[in-house]
C-alpha cells in the first residue's frame, strides 16, 4: 500500500469532480462535513481566503517596500476574500440581468458600521466596484459584517 499527502485546499478542489469512490476515500480521510461546509463557515479571515484559493498571503513588508500604501494592501486582501467567497463566480458587467450584490456601510453615532446590502444590474460606481461584488445578498451581508474592520480601513 502507498500513501499520498494532499492539502485541504487540493482535497476540496478534487472533491468537486471526483468519482463516487474517490469522494468516499476523501470523506474517510477528511470527514464528510469537511466537504459539505458552507463557504462562509470556511472563510473567517484573509488567511482562510488565501488557503481556499491556494494562494500565499501577502507579505505586507515587501509590498510597503514597493511603495504600496496600507489602503492598497487592504484592497488586495478584500479582493482575495471576495474571490474566495464567490467560489469562482465572476460578475459579468455587460449583463444587465445579472444581479451583483455589495455591502453598504455608513458612519453613525456608533462609528463605521455595516448598513445593508444592495444589488446593481450593471452599475459599477465607487459604491459597487465590480471586483468587490458578490453573487448573493447572503454573501455580501456576511462579508460586510465579518470583515467590517478591513472595509473600514479601506474606505476611510
C-alpha positions in Angstrom: 0.0 0.0 0.0 1.2 3.5 -0.8 0.3 6.7 1.0 -0.2 10.1 -0.6 -0.4 13.5 1.1 -2.9 16.1 0.0 -3.6 19.6 1.2 -7.0 20.6 2.4 -7.3 23.1 -0.5 -6.4 20.4 -3.0 -8.8 17.9 -1.4 -11.7 20.4 -1.7 -10.8 21.1 -5.3 -10.5 17.5 -6.3 -13.7 16.6 -4.4 -15.9 18.7 -6.7 -15.3 16.5 -9.8 -14.3 13.2 -8.1 -15.8 9.8 -8.8 -18.1 8.5 -6.1 -15.3 6.1 -5.0 -12.7 8.9 -4.7 -15.2 11.1 -2.9 -15.8 8.3 -0.4 -12.0 8.0 0.1 -11.6 11.7 0.6 -14.6 11.7 3.1 -13.0 8.9 5.0 -9.8 10.9 5.3 -11.2 14.4 6.0 -14.7 13.7 7.2 -17.9 14.3 5.3 -18.6 17.6 7.0 -15.3 19.0 5.7 -16.7 18.9 2.1 -20.2 19.9 2.8 -19.4 23.1 4.8 -20.8 26.4 3.6 -18.1 28.8 2.2 -19.0 31.2 5.0 -18.0 28.6 7.5 -14.6 28.2 5.9 -13.7 31.9 5.3 -13.4 33.7 8.6 -10.2 35.6 7.8 -8.0 36.8 5.0 -5.7 33.9 5.6 -8.6 31.5 5.3 -9.4 33.0 1.9 -5.8 32.5 0.8 -5.9 28.9 1.9 -9.2 28.4 0.0 -7.7 29.8 -3.2 -4.3 28.1 -2.8 -2.5 31.4 -2.6 0.2 32.7 -0.2 -0.9 35.6 2.0 0.7 38.9 1.1 4.0 39.8 2.6 3.0 43.3 3.7 6.5 44.4 4.4 7.6 43.6 0.9 4.6 45.5 -0.5 5.4 48.5 1.6 9.0 48.4 0.3 7.4 48.7 -3.2 5.5 51.8 -2.1 2.1 50.2 -1.7 0.0 52.1 0.8 -1.9 50.4 3.7 -5.2 51.0 1.9 -3.8 49.4 -1.3 -2.8 46.4 0.7 -6.2 46.2 2.3 -7.9 46.4 -1.1 -5.9 43.4 -2.2 -7.0 41.5 0.9 -10.7 42.4 0.3 -10.4 41.3 -3.3 -9.0 38.0 -2.3 -11.7 37.5 0.3 -14.4 38.4 -2.3 -12.9 35.9 -4.8 -12.9 33.1 -2.2 -16.4 33.8 -1.0 -17.7 33.9 -4.6 -16.3 30.4 -5.3 -15.4 31.1 -8.9 -18.3 33.3 -9.8 -17.3 36.4 -11.6 -19.6 39.3 -12.3 -20.4 40.0 -15.9 -20.6 43.7 -16.0 -22.1 43.6 -19.5 -25.1 41.5 -18.3 -27.8 43.9 -17.1 -29.9 40.9 -15.9 -27.3 39.6 -13.5 -27.6 40.9 -10.0 -24.4 41.9 -8.3 -24.5 42.4 -4.5 -22.2 44.5 -2.4 -22.1 45.6 1.2 -23.0 49.1 2.1 -21.6 51.0 5.1 -22.4 54.2 6.9 -21.0 56.3 9.6 -23.3 56.7 12.6 -23.1 57.6 16.2 -21.7 54.1 16.7 -18.9 54.7 14.2 -18.3 53.0 10.9 -20.9 50.2 10.6 -22.3 47.7 8.2 -25.6 49.1 7.0 -27.2 46.8 4.4 -26.6 45.2 1.1 -27.6 46.4 -2.3 -27.5 45.0 -5.8 -26.9 46.6 -9.1 -27.7 45.1 -12.5 -24.9 46.7 -14.4 -23.7 49.7 -12.5 -20.1 49.9 -11.4 -19.8 53.1 -9.3 -17.5 53.8 -6.5 -20.0 52.2 -4.2 -20.2 49.0 -6.2 -16.8 48.2 -7.6 -17.1 45.1 -9.9 -14.2 43.3 -8.3 -15.9 43.6 -4.9 -19.3 42.4 -5.9 -20.9 39.2 -4.6 -23.1 36.6 -6.2 -25.7 36.8 -3.5 -27.2 39.1 -0.8 -26.2 36.5 1.8 -22.5 36.6 0.9 -22.5 40.4 0.7 -24.1 40.6 4.1 -21.6 38.1 5.6 -18.6 39.9 4.1 -19.8 43.3 5.3 -20.2 42.1 8.8 -17.3 39.6 9.1 -14.7 41.8 7.5 -16.0 45.2 8.8 -12.6 46.2 10.1 -10.9 45.6 6.7 -13.7 47.5 4.8 -13.5 50.3 7.4 -9.7 50.7 6.9 -10.0 50.6 3.1 -12.9 53.1 2.8 -11.9 55.6 5.5 
